[in-house]
Amino acid sequence: MSRTRIVKGTYTKVSEKGHSMYSNENIVTNATRTVTEEGTEKGLYWGSPKSPPKTNDKIYDVVMFVAGTTDPVNITGKKHEANTDYWQGKDEKNNVSKANFWAKLKELGPQFQNLYIEGQFFSWSGDNDTKERNLAAERLLDLLSRVYKFKKNQEVSLHLIGHSHGGNVINQFTELITNKEMIAKSEFLKSRKITEFPEHWKIKSITYLSTPFFQKKHQLNHGKLHPKCKIINVHNEYDLTQQLVAHFSLLNLEGLLQAFSKDKFERGITMLKNVKTDVILTYLKSLIWQDFANKGRKAWQEMANASLAINMITHEIINYINSIKINNSSLQKEKASFINLLTNFLQWTVDVHKNYASGSKSYAKATFVSNLNLTQGLTVLNILFAIKSGPKDSYLLSLLANVFEESRGITDTIDSTAWTPAKQTKGLSILQVPIFDKDIYNSRNKKSKFKTFLKGAQDAANANNLEDLLMRLFSQFIDPENFSTVTKVIDWGIEPLVFGKLDTQVTTLRKNFEIYSELVTKYNAELVAEQDKGIKELDKKPGSLVYLAKTSHSLSHTQFWKEVENGLKEAFSSPKSARYKPT
């Protein structure tokens, strides 16, 4: 409310005892003559602004948004990545959405007398890192203390809304504000001269949107919760991040999955899927007099396409692994050795592509085999794909498991997460808001298959069997039938035409691929419906791991769910505005 007073004569104010003026912004005094401030005892005094005394029978509501993880691989180094933009999203025309959770909740502002809805101010790095979440909690305390410093002595009800790990930032905040020693130890808060949480402030509601609730860290502290604190939990049972990916802190598997959606990697995968393996098999089975040259020409082209596709995929894998920061010296050596193997493999794909792309005069099967440069490639392939019986003795999976192992590679902790905060709320009532039926994927009738896949992956993660977990995840990107064709090509077309040591290596490769083929067939959960298999963008492809880890996970903040709106209105302490008229 603004007020202007115009006096056409002299204006005199006399106070029998004292006169105090408080302002949350500037106090400006102008006069055409002199401005005089007199004090009989002490005269003029300037100091730190003080908060006005407590106003009885008046409670303020403050709503604050906390964004979730934006940088799962911790490589951007940006300090304010998780900000208001995270909530706004885009509509179908790429404009800032006016129908998302944040936009719709702001419409509640005029409906209540003392309601403040913030979204512009708070930001944090968004890194999937325990330390960064702890620092974010400190930043949240700092921001509230600064923006609402003139309400330090007032009764304030806080309503905190967090998406994904933003909910864990909120939980860490509840721990921080109840512990003066923790506040005192914070160098950041010390620099801001913050020593405690205001006495009359209480957390009146917490809204969790797809938050993965840890079993050990970032636990909810009840010390500063209002006795009637309302817990609202929005969750989607197809959310892979909440129920699996978030187990891993510092670098979670979402980063690995999202790396698969890079353009070049996608083009390589698409090209490899489009290779006509039946053309190659038909050529290898055919006799010389059965249109042999024409079949050979087509087989050569398909092999050229296959080698180029594998080259593109390998190139992107090398780039991705090079981007991973590893401090463990022994693991760094393993990484360097692995990169060297992949580089040799990359060169082999280049040479093979040249051989097939140039065509042939006779298209003889012996030439087909020689073009594969088996002596050059088999050594690398047999090291990369070495496996005896299962994921635990796979060279490739064991190496990656070491990378993701807790406190060894790029993961600081592995902590099981759950979709409900029931264990942390200690008897507080929880308003559960399931939204799985709003997920497009729910219409694909794949719920039972997803549940079976999720349980297997969770069991592997909980047992710390990372090799098995990785095999389960990778198997969702591979068509079992196409993969089994690789072993058939070796069995029918290559193995009969090589001898001696080379024959032994080819046989070893075929056996390795057969084991992998069995694992892919066993673990591929058929999560993608037939109608969606042609969709190229993985985050828009219902049932793909990227969709489940990203799109299903983000669904909770794309709409202001009616149950959430009603729950928040019930939690507000402010009286409704009598002047508000709904449009």
N, C-alpha and C positions, 0 to 999 in steps of 0.2 A: 504494500500500500504506500502511496506517495501522498504528501501533504504540503501545500504551499500556503503561507500566511502573509498577507499584505496588510500593512498598517500605515495609514496616511498621517499619523502623528507620531508621538513618542511611545515606544514600547518598553516597559519596565517590568522585570520579573524579580520578585522578592521572595526568598526562601528563609523561613524561620530557623531551620536547622541546616540542611545541606541540599545541594543540587548535583545530581550525577547524570552524566550523559554518556551513552554508549552507542557506538556505531560499528557496523560490520565492514564499513568502507571508510571513505574520507569524511572528515569534518572540515568544512570550508567556511571561513568568516570573511566577508568583504565589507568595507566601509569607505566612503569618500574622504573621511578624515582619519582619525587615529583609532586603532584597536588597542585597548588597554586591558591587561589582565593583572589584577592586584590580589594580594593575599596578605593579611595582617601579620600572620605568624611566619609562613614559609615562603610566600611569594610564588613565583612560577615554578612548575615542576613538570618535567617530561620523563617518561619512563615507558616500560613495556605496557601495552594495552592490556587491560584486565577484562575478564568476562563479567557480564552483568549478573547480579544475584539471582538465585533460583526464583522462578515464577511458579507460584502454587497453582495446582489444578490445570496445568497446561503441559501436555506431552507432545514432543515432536517425533515424527516418523522419518527416518532416512533410509532410502533404498539404494543399495550399492551393487553394481554388477562386477563380477570377477571372471575374466575370460579364461579359457583353458589353454592347453598346449598348442602352440603354433609351430614350434621348431623341434620336432621329435628327435632330430639327429644332432641338435646342439652345435650348429655350425655357423649360424648367422652372426652371433655376437651382438645382436641388437638388444637394447635394454628396455624398449617400450613396444615390443612387437605385439603383445597381447593387450589390445586396447579397444576402443569403441568400435572400430572398423570390424572387429571380429564378430560383433553382435549384429551389425547392420545387414550383412549379407547382400546378395543381389537378386533381383527378380529375373524373369525370363528375358527381359529386354536389357539386362545388365545394369539397371538402375538400382540405387539403394532401395531395398525393399521397405514398403510402408506397412507390411503385414507381419513382420517378424516379431519375435518375443519382445525385444527392447522397444520397438516403435509402438506396439500396442500397449505395453505396460505404462509408457509415458502418458497415455491418455487418461490414466487414473489421477494424475496430478491435480486437476481442477476439482475433482470430486471430494477431496478431503482438505480440511482447513490448514493443517500443519504438516503436510506431506512434501518431502523433498526427494525427488528421484534423480539420482546421479548416474551418469554414464560417460560423461566427457572426460572425467579427470583420471580415474585409476588406470594404470597400465603396469605391466611387468614384462620380463623377457619372453615368457611363454615357453621356456626350455623345459624339456622333460627331465628335470634334474632336481633331486631332493633339496640341494642347497639353494637353488633358484626359487623353489616354492617357499622355503623358509624366509628368504629375503623378500619375496613378494608379500608375505604376511607383515613384515616390518614396514614395507612401503604402504600397505593398506592402513596401518595404525598411524603412520605419519600423515597421510593424506586426510584422514578423518579428523585428526587433531588440528590440522592447519585450516581446512575448509570450514569446520564447525567449531572453531576456537571460542566464538562468542556464545556457544551453547554448552560450554564445558560444565557450567553449574546447573544446567537444565536437565530435566528428565528427557532422555532421548531413547527411542526404541529403534534399534538397527534391524534392517531386513536385508540379509545378504543373499545374493543369487549367484551361484557359480556353475559354469558348465565344465564338464570333464574334470581335469585337475584343478580348475578354478575352485571346485568344491573342497579339494584338499588344501588349497591355500587358505580357504575360510576356516577349515578345521585347525590348521596351524595357527591362524590368527586367534582362535579361541584359547589355544594353549598359551600364546604369547601374552595376551592381555590379562591373564590371571596370574602371571608369574613376574613379579617385579625384578627378580634376579635376572631372568632372561632378558627383560627390557634393558636393565643396567649393563649387561654384557654386550649388547648390540652396539658396535661402533657407529653404525648408520643412525640409530635412534639417538645415540649420545651426541652426534654432530647436529641433530635437529633439536636438542634440548628437551627430549621427551622422556619423562621418568615414570609415568604411570598412565593407566587408563582412567578416564573420568569416572568418578564415583557413581553418578546417577545414570550412567549409560548402561543399557542392557540389550542383549540380542534377543529380539522378539520373534524372529522367524529366520529359517534357513531354507532356501530352495535349492535342491541339488538337481542339476540337469545332466544326466548320463555320467555322474561322478563314479569313478572306480574307487571303492572303499577298501583301503588297506587293512591288513590284520595287525600290523605292528606300528608303522609310522603314521603321522598326521591324524592322530586320534582326536575326537571331539571332547573338549574340556567343558564341563557344565558350570564352571565357577561364575561366569558372567552371562549365563543364559537367563532370560526372564522365566519366572515360574510357569508362565503359560506359553513358553516358546513353542512355536509350531514348526514341525519338520515336514517339508514337502519333497517328495522324491519322484522325479520323472525318469522313467527307464524304458528301454526297448530291448526285448529279449533277443533281438537279432544283432545287438550291438557287440561286435567282436572286440572292440577296444576296451570297453568297460569290463568285460568278463575274461579277457585273456591278454591282449596286447599290453595293457597297463601294468601287468605284473613286472615289467622290465623298466627300471628307472635309469636315466641318463641317455640311453639309446634304446627305444622300444622297437618292437617288430614292425610297428606302423611305418617307421622310416624305411625299413627294408622293403615293405610291400609297396609303398608309394614310389620307391625308386623304379619299380617295374613299369610304372606308367609313363616313363619318359618317352618322348616321341621316337627316338631312334630305336630304343629297346622295343617299343610297340611295333614299329615297322618291321624289325627283325623277326619278332614273334609271328606277326601276320604273314610275312613272306614264308616262314618255315611251315606254318600251318597250311599254306596254299601249295606247297610242293606236292606234286602228284606222284606219290610213292607207288601207286599201281602201275604207272608208266614205266618206272624203273624196274619193278618186279616182272612185268610182262616182257621187257627186253631181256632180262637176265634168264628167264625161263625159255625164251624163244630159240628156235633153231635158225641156222644161217639162211635157209631158203624161205623163212616166214617173214617177208617184208623186213628183213633184218636191219638194213641201212636206215630206213625211215624210223623204225623203233629206236635204233641207236641214237639218231639225231635228237629225238625227243627226250630220251633218257639223259643225254649229255646236258641238255638245256635245264632239265630239272635238277641235276646235280650241281650245275653252276648256280642256280637259284638257292639251293640248299646251303652250299658253302658260303655264299654271300650273306645269307640270313644268319648263319652261325657266326660269321665274322662280326656282323653288326651287334649281335647279342653279347658276344665275348668282349667287344670293345667297350660296351656300356657297363658290363660287370667289372672290368678293370678300372674304369673311371670311378665307379661307385666305391669299390674296395679301397682305392687310393684316397678317397675322401674321408674314410674312417680314421679317426685319431686313436692311436693305441699307445699307451705309456709303458706297458709291460715289455721289457726288453726282449725276453725270450719269445713272446707272442709277436713282437714286431719282426723278429727274424723269420718266424713262420709265415707272417704276412708277406714279407719280401720274397721268400721262396715261392710262395703261392703265386704272387704277381709275376714272377719270372716264368713259372710254368705256363700261366695263362698267356703271357707274351709270346712264348714259343708256339703255343697252340694257335694264337692269332695269326702268326706268320704262316703256319701250315694252312689255315683256311684261305689266306691270300694266294698261296701257291696252287692249291687245289682248284680254286676258282679260275685262275688263269688257264689251267690245263683243260678244264671242261668248257670254258667260254670260247676257247679257240677252235673247238670242233675237232673232227678227225676225218681221215680219208677212208678208213675201213670200218670204223666203229666196232672193232673186235673186242671181245670180252677181256682179253689179256690187256689191251690198251686201257679199257675202262678201269681195271684194277690198278694198273701202273700209274694212272692219273691221280689216284688217291694218295700217292707218295706215302705208302704205309710205313716205310722205315722211318720217315721223318715224323709222322703223326702218332704212330702206335705207342711209342715210349711215353709221350706226354699223356695220351688218353688213358693208358693203363695205370699211370700214377694218379691222375685226377679222379678216375672212376673206380679205383681199387676198392673192393668190398668183398667180404667173405660170405656173410650170411644175412646181415641186417644192418640197420642204421648205426649201431654202436661201433662196428668195425669198418665203417666207411671213412676213407681218407678225407673226402670233401666235407662230409657232415661233421666229422670230429673236429676239423679245423674251424668250421663256423661255430660249433658249440663252444670251443675255447674262446672265441671272440665274444660270445654272448654270456660266458660264464660270470657269475657274480664275483665282483672284486678282482677280476683277472684281466678282462679285456676292456670292453666299452660299457659294461653294465655295473653300476655301483651296488644296486640291490635288486633282488628278485623277491617280491612279496605278493602273495596271492590277493586278488581283489574280488569284491563281491558287488552285486547290483543293488543291495539294500544296506542302509546304515543301521539296521536293527541292533547289531552288537554294540554300537557306539552310543546309541541314544538312551540306553539304560531306563527303559520304561516310558520315555516320552512318546506320545502318540505320533504316528507317522501317517501322513496322507500319501498313500501310494497312487501314482498316476501312471499306469502302464499305457504305452502308446504303440505297441507292436502292431496293432491292427491298422495304424495310420501309415505304416511302412509299406511301400509298394511291394516289397519282397513277400509280404504276408499273403498276397494274392497268388503266389506261385506254387502254393501247396508243398513247400519244402521244409516245413517246420521240423518234422521228425528227423530228416536227414541232417539239418543244421544242428539239432540237439545232439545227435550221435557224433557228428564231427567235433562239436565244441567240447563234449565230455572227454573224447579221446585226447584232444589237444590239451585240455586242462589237466587231465591225469598225467600226461607226459611232463608238463611244466611243473606240477606239484611234486613229481618224483625226481625233478631235476634231470630228466632224460631229454636234454636239449636236442640230441641227434634225432630222436624219434619225433619231437615236436617240429623240427625243421623239415623233416621228410614229409610229415603230414601237411605242412603249409605249402611246400613246393609242389606237392602232388596235385593241388587244386589248380595249378597253372598248366598242367600237362594233360593232354588227351591220352588215356591209357592205350587206345587202339593205335594211334599214331606212333607212340613210343615203342610199342611191341613190333612195329614194322621195321624199326632199325635193326633189331636182332634177326629179323627174317632176311633183310638185305645181306647181312654178314653171313648168315647160315646158307642161303641159296646162291648168292652171287659172288661172294669174295672168298670165303673159306675154301671152297673146292679148287681155287685157282692159285693158291699160295702153298709154299713148301718150306720145310726146315724150320729154322728159328722164327721166321716170319709167321709160319703156320701156327706155332705155339702162341705167339703174341696175339694173333687174330682170334684164336680159340679163347684166350684169356679175356679179351675184350668182349667177345660174345657172351661169355659166362657172367661177366660183370654187368653187362646191359640186361641180361635175363633177370638177374636179381633185382636190379632197379625197376625193371618192368613189372615184376611181381609186386614190388612195394607200391608203385604208382597205382596199379590196379587195385591193390588192397586198400590204399588210403584215399584215393580220389572219391570224394563224397557226393559227386554229381549235384553240387549246390546250385549250378546255373540251369535254369529252365530252358528247354529247347527254343522257345520264342525269343530268348535274350542272347543266345550265343553269337549272333551277328553284331552285337553292339561293341564298338571298338574302345570307347572311353570307359576304363575300368570303374571309375567312381560313379558312372551312370549305368553300370551293368549289374542289375540285381543278382546277388549271389556270389559275385566275385569277391575275393578277400578284401580288395581295396574298397569296394562298395560297403561291405559289412563293417570294416574298420573305420571308414571315414563318413560315408553318407548316412548309414544307420546310426552312427554315433552322433552326428550333428543334428539329426531330426529334432531333438528335444528343444533346441533354441530357435527353430524356424517359425514357431507359432506360439502365441500366448494362450496356452491351454485353459479352457474354461474352469476346470477343477483348480488349477493354480491361481487363477484370478480370484475365484471365490475364497480360496484358502488365505490368500494375502489380505483381501479385504477384511476378513474376520480377524486377522492378526494386527491390523493397524490400530494404534491407540488414538489417533486423531479423530475428532468428530467429523461427520460428513458435512460438506459445504451446502448450506441452505440455498445458496444462489446458483448452484450447479443445475443446469437443465440438459439432460441427455439429448444429443442430436438425433 
